[in-house]
């Protein structure tokens, strides 16, 4: 069995850590703002950036939900004391 992933293919967004996704999004924005890419490359970079942003927003929403649950739990615990 051979690995079909080449060194030039980016990791799937879901496989990136939060920090890796943020760094890649930042680099993508910087590259797009530099106006140094051809149209086709710009579109690919933009699509990847949109996917990164959506994933990061979902992760943040999930983390916020967990914090909210923990805070409510702690407030109930403290309220019973």
N, C-alpha and C positions, 0 to 999 in steps of 0.2 A: 504494500500500500504506500503510495506516495502522497506527500503533502502538496496540495494544490495552491497553497498560500505562498505568494512570493514576498520578498523583502520589501517591495514597494507598495504592497497593499496594506492599507491601514487596518488596525484591529477593529472588530465590530464595536460599536458604541457601547453596547451592553457589557463588553469585556473590559472596558477601561475603568480605572478607579475614578472617583470624583475629581481628585487632583489632576489626574492625567487628562480627563475630559475638559476641565477648565483650562488647562495649559494649551490643549489643542485648539479649543475655541478661541482663546486669546490670540494664538498664532495665526489662526485662520482669519480673524478680523483684521489683524495687522497686515497680512498679505493682501487681503481684498482691498483694504484702504490704500495700499501702495500703488494700486492700479498697474501691477506688473505682470498680470496673468493674461493669457489669451481668453477670449470669450468662453470657449468650451471649458477651459480650466477654471475660470471664475464661476461658472455655473455648477461644476462639480464641487468646488470648495464651498460655495454658498449652500448647496444641498447638504453637504456634510455638516456645515455649521448649524443649519436648522435642526438636523438630527441631534447634534450634540446639545444644543440649547433645550430642545424638548426633553431629552433625557435628564439633563441637569435640573430642569424645573420640576420634573416628576420626582426626582430623588429628594430635592429640597422640600417639596410638598409632603412626601412620605416622612421625612425627618421631622417636619413641623407637626405633623399629626401625632407622631410618637411622643414628642415633647409635650404636646397638649394633654395627651392621655396621662403621662407621668405627672404633670403638674396637677391635674384634677385629682389624681390618686393621692398625691402628697397633701393637697389642700384638705381632702376628706380625712386623711390620717391625722393631720394637725388639728383639725376641727373637733375630732373625737377626744383629744387630750384634755 
